[in-house]
Amino acid sequence: MPEPAADVGPTYAPAAPAAKTSSRAIMPRIVLGVVIGVTLGVGGSLFFLRWTNRDPTPDLTPELFYAAHERWKAAAPADYDIEVRVTGSQPAVYRVEVRGGQPQAAKRNGQPLLSRRTFGTWSVPGMFGTISRDIEAIEKHAAGKADRFTPRLILRAEFDSTYSYPKRYRRIEQWSNVDVAWEVVEFKIVQP
């Protein structure tokens, strides 16, 4: 009797066990992925916050200041009322009445200021005086003549297109938390 034919099909050898990937090899990749993800997330968030909270007020240079001051002197009305909102460490709203080029009355948060010498602080010439002291500090640093008490400042300002009063002003003292700003919320020419 003939012998049964041997199975001629392919022979399969048992598969080699799959190589186990050790957790030590995977961990650095996971940690690297987490670090990159966190870095991108924090960086993107900071960029977004800075972009949405940026100050649109233009930088103020001495040249821009002096030009605006000259324009104010040429166009300044003699009689006006001005209301200024101040933000920073001592926020307040000031209202000043100027007649004949001289401050006649002033209020802080609706309460009259009692000392006549303070009336002019929030008139337009008073505001230009405040800014000029800050400009002097910038110029001293630029000329190398600043002492250790001269603050390093970042100044921003926007001037009215008609009368050139400082419509918006911001004074940031570097390496400090001093940040003061004001905005003219009303400027009204008064007919005598």
Secondary structure, DSSP 4 states (H G I P E B T S, - for coil): -PPPPPP-SPP-PPPPPPPPPPHHHHHHHHHHHHHHHHHHHHHHHHHHHHHHT---SPB--HHHHHHHHHHHHHH--SSEEEEEEEESSS-EEEEEEEETTEEEEEEETTEEP--GGGGGGGSHHHHHHHHHHHHHHHHHHHHT---TTSPPEEEEEEE-TTT--EEEEEEEETTSS-EEEEEEEEEEE---
